Amino acid sequence: MLILSIDTSTRTGSVALLQDKDVLAEVSGNEETPYSTRLFRDLELLQCRAQFRMDQIDVFAVACGPGSFTGLRVGLTAVKAWAEVHCKPIAAISGLEAIAAQSKVLEDDSLGSPEIIAPFLDARRGQLFGSLYRLGQGNPVRLDLIVEESILSAEEFLELVKGNSLSAQPVLVSPTPDLLPATLVKQVLLGARMEAVSGILAPVIGRLGYDHANRGDLVDAMRLDANYVRRSDAETAWKDA
């Protein structure tokens, strides 16, 4: 199964080509320019590296949120167009699930099985995007979403994790763990483990897309939608007017 994976939800952004779960090539960047403006340039570079045509793709995997409004719209609109033109299905993947899926506890049994895996992302304005997962059953191990994506302060996020962690200590996972001050974590969640993971999400989104495809959990271009979590500034101003 040939999978083209796209993440435009963050400034870093990335694209990747996978054969099943094997990454054949990837392109990412850390430029000041928002990734949404670099998507097609990087896609062209990916095609040069991996020598593939868009009509050869079997599944498009894309980050559907949360994240940058403009970035998500650009990525989802592009994937909708490609899927429609080439009559191919789409795996819509949460960026927070892609962060949680990088936790070491999924690969290292010696670390134990935490009750909660809590991924979080910078939502700016002093807030975080966060959600909560439990380890599910199956091979590969599934992550079962137990608390939907939300936008919270650091204190609110930690209290949310605490309220859902009744026994084993949770694992907090993020590309930017410094968003949660160590003193605050110790105060609210003594014993919690913090993991720093990669912000280059396209390869992970592609692997999750492969799992979704094998479960038949796919959508078409018409049903693909973004999960913004937070209203845009324009919508907020209109609602409050």
C-alpha positions as CSV (number, residue, x, y, z in Angstrom):
1,M,0.0,0.0,0.0
2,L,1.5,3.3,-1.1
3,I,0.6,6.1,1.3
4,L,1.2,9.9,0.8
5,S,1.2,11.5,4.2
6,I,0.8,15.3,4.8
7,D,1.1,17.4,7.9
8,T,0.4,21.2,7.6
9,S,-0.9,21.6,11.1
10,T,2.3,23.1,12.5
11,R,5.0,25.5,11.4
12,T,7.5,22.7,11.0
13,G,5.2,20.6,8.7
14,S,6.2,17.6,6.7
15,V,5.4,15.2,3.8
16,A,6.3,11.6,3.6
17,L,5.8,8.6,1.2
18,L,5.4,5.2,2.8
19,Q,5.1,1.6,1.5
20,D,2.8,0.2,4.2
21,K,4.6,1.3,7.4
22,D,8.1,1.8,5.8
23,V,9.0,5.4,5.1
24,L,10.5,5.6,1.6
25,A,11.2,9.4,1.7
26,E,10.3,12.4,3.8
27,V,10.7,16.2,3.5
28,S,10.3,18.6,6.4
29,G,11.6,22.0,7.4
30,N,12.1,24.4,10.2
31,E,11.9,27.7,8.3
32,E,10.2,30.9,9.4
33,T,7.8,30.6,6.5
34,P,4.6,28.8,7.5
35,Y,4.5,25.3,6.2
36,S,1.3,25.9,4.3
37,T,3.2,28.0,1.8
38,R,5.9,25.4,1.3
39,L,3.7,22.3,0.8
40,F,3.8,22.1,-2.9
41,R,7.5,22.9,-3.1
42,D,8.2,20.1,-0.7
43,L,5.9,17.7,-2.4
44,E,7.8,18.3,-5.7
45,L,11.0,17.6,-3.8
46,L,9.5,14.4,-2.4
47,Q,8.5,13.2,-5.9
48,C,12.0,13.9,-7.1
49,R,13.5,11.8,-4.3
50,A,11.1,8.9,-4.4
51,Q,10.1,8.9,-8.1
52,F,6.3,8.5,-7.8
53,R,3.2,9.9,-9.5
54,M,0.1,11.0,-7.7
55,D,-2.0,8.4,-9.5
56,Q,0.1,5.7,-7.9
57,I,-1.0,6.6,-4.4
58,D,-3.4,4.2,-2.7
59,V,-4.3,6.2,0.4
60,F,-3.8,9.8,1.4
61,A,-3.1,10.3,5.1
62,V,-3.5,13.8,6.5
63,A,-3.4,15.7,9.8
64,C,-7.0,16.9,10.3
65,G,-6.2,19.0,13.5
66,P,-5.8,20.5,15.8
67,G,-3.4,23.2,14.7
68,S,-3.0,26.3,12.5
69,F,-6.3,27.3,10.8
70,T,-4.5,28.3,7.6
71,G,-2.2,25.4,7.6
72,L,-5.0,22.8,8.1
73,R,-7.1,24.4,5.4
74,V,-4.3,24.3,2.9
75,G,-3.4,20.6,3.7
76,L,-7.0,19.4,3.7
77,T,-8.0,21.2,0.6
78,A,-5.0,19.8,-1.3
79,V,-5.7,16.2,-0.1
80,K,-9.4,16.6,-1.0
81,A,-8.5,17.6,-4.5
82,W,-6.0,14.8,-5.0
83,A,-8.4,12.2,-3.6
84,E,-11.2,13.4,-5.8
85,V,-9.2,13.5,-9.0
86,H,-7.6,10.1,-8.4
87,C,-10.6,8.5,-6.7
88,K,-8.6,7.4,-3.7
89,P,-9.6,7.2,0.0
90,I,-8.3,9.4,2.9
91,A,-7.1,8.6,6.4
92,A,-7.9,11.6,8.6
93,I,-5.4,11.5,11.5
94,S,-5.3,13.6,14.7
95,G,-2.0,15.3,15.2
96,L,-2.3,14.6,18.9
97,E,-2.7,10.9,18.2
98,A,0.5,11.1,16.1
99,I,2.3,12.6,19.0
100,A,0.9,10.0,21.5
101,A,1.9,7.2,19.0
102,Q,5.5,8.2,19.4
103,S,5.5,7.4,23.2
104,K,8.3,4.9,24.1
105,V,5.8,2.9,26.2
106,L,4.3,1.5,22.9
107,E,7.6,-0.2,22.1
108,D,9.3,-0.9,25.4
109,D,7.5,-3.3,27.7
110,S,10.1,-2.6,30.5
111,L,8.6,0.9,30.9
112,G,5.3,-0.6,32.1
113,S,1.8,0.2,30.8
114,P,0.6,3.7,31.9
115,E,-3.1,4.2,32.4
116,I,-3.0,7.5,30.5
117,I,-1.0,8.8,27.6
118,A,-1.5,12.6,27.4
119,P,-0.2,14.3,24.2
120,F,-0.2,18.1,24.0
121,L,0.8,20.8,21.5
122,D,1.3,24.5,21.6
123,A,-1.9,26.4,20.8
124,R,-0.3,29.8,21.4
125,R,-1.8,32.5,23.5
126,G,-0.6,30.7,26.6
127,Q,-2.8,27.6,25.8
128,L,-2.3,24.0,24.8
129,F,-4.1,21.6,22.6
130,G,-4.4,18.3,24.5
131,S,-6.2,15.0,24.7
132,L,-6.0,11.7,26.6
133,Y,-5.5,8.2,25.3
134,R,-5.5,4.7,26.9
135,L,-3.7,1.7,25.5
136,G,-6.2,-0.5,23.7
137,Q,-6.0,-4.1,22.5
138,G,-4.8,-5.5,19.2
139,N,-1.7,-5.8,17.1
140,P,-0.5,-3.2,16.6
141,V,-1.6,-1.8,19.9
142,R,-4.3,0.8,19.4
143,L,-4.6,4.1,21.2
144,D,-8.2,4.6,22.4
145,L,-9.2,8.2,22.8
146,I,-10.9,8.8,26.1
147,V,-11.0,12.6,26.2
148,E,-11.6,14.6,23.0
149,E,-9.1,17.3,21.8
150,S,-9.5,20.4,23.9
151,I,-7.8,23.8,24.2
152,L,-6.7,24.4,27.8
153,S,-4.3,26.3,30.0
154,A,-1.3,24.3,31.4
155,E,-3.0,24.1,34.8
156,E,-6.3,22.9,33.2
157,F,-4.6,20.3,31.1
158,L,-2.7,18.8,34.1
159,E,-5.9,18.8,36.2
160,L,-7.7,17.0,33.3
161,V,-4.9,14.3,33.3
162,K,-5.1,14.0,37.1
163,G,-8.8,13.6,37.1
164,N,-8.6,10.7,34.6
165,S,-5.5,9.0,36.2
166,L,-6.8,6.8,39.0
167,S,-3.9,4.4,39.4
168,A,-0.8,4.2,37.2
169,Q,1.2,7.4,36.6
170,P,0.5,9.1,33.3
171,V,2.9,9.8,30.5
172,L,2.9,13.4,29.1
173,V,4.1,13.5,25.5
174,S,4.9,16.5,23.3
175,P,7.4,17.9,20.8
176,T,7.5,21.0,23.1
177,P,7.5,19.6,26.7
178,D,8.8,22.9,28.1
179,L,5.3,24.3,27.7
180,L,4.5,22.5,31.0
181,P,6.7,23.9,33.7
182,A,8.4,21.1,35.7
183,T,7.4,22.7,39.0
184,L,3.8,22.8,38.0
185,V,3.9,19.2,36.8
186,K,5.4,18.0,40.1
187,Q,2.8,20.0,42.0
188,V,-0.2,18.6,40.2
189,L,1.0,15.2,38.9
190,L,3.9,14.0,41.1
191,G,5.5,11.0,39.5
192,A,4.3,11.7,36.0
193,R,6.8,11.0,33.2
194,M,7.5,13.5,30.5
195,E,8.6,12.5,27.0
196,A,9.9,14.7,24.2
197,V,9.0,13.4,20.7
198,S,9.5,14.6,17.2
199,G,7.4,17.4,15.7
200,I,7.9,15.9,12.3
201,L,4.6,14.1,12.1
202,A,4.1,13.0,8.5
203,P,5.9,9.6,8.9
204,V,3.8,8.8,12.0
205,I,0.6,10.0,10.4
206,G,1.4,7.7,7.4
207,R,1.8,4.7,9.7
208,L,-1.4,5.5,11.5
209,G,-3.0,5.9,8.1
210,Y,-2.0,2.4,7.2
211,D,-3.6,1.1,10.4
212,H,-6.8,3.0,9.7
213,A,-6.8,1.6,6.1
214,N,-6.5,-1.9,7.4
215,R,-9.5,-1.3,9.7
216,G,-11.5,0.3,6.9
217,D,-11.5,3.6,8.8
218,L,-11.3,5.9,5.8
219,V,-13.2,8.8,4.3
220,D,-13.7,10.3,0.9
221,A,-13.1,13.8,-0.2
222,M,-16.6,15.0,0.7
223,R,-16.4,13.7,4.3
224,L,-12.9,14.9,5.1
225,D,-13.2,17.7,7.7
226,A,-10.9,19.7,9.9
227,N,-10.9,19.6,13.7
228,Y,-9.9,23.2,14.6
229,V,-10.9,22.9,18.3
230,R,-10.7,26.7,18.6
231,R,-12.7,29.2,16.6
232,S,-10.7,31.4,14.3
233,D,-10.2,35.1,15.2
234,A,-12.6,36.2,12.4
235,E,-15.3,33.8,13.6
236,T,-14.8,34.9,17.3
237,A,-15.2,38.5,16.3
238,W,-18.3,37.8,14.3
239,K,-19.9,35.7,17.0
240,D,-19.2,38.3,19.7
241,A,-20.3,41.3,17.6
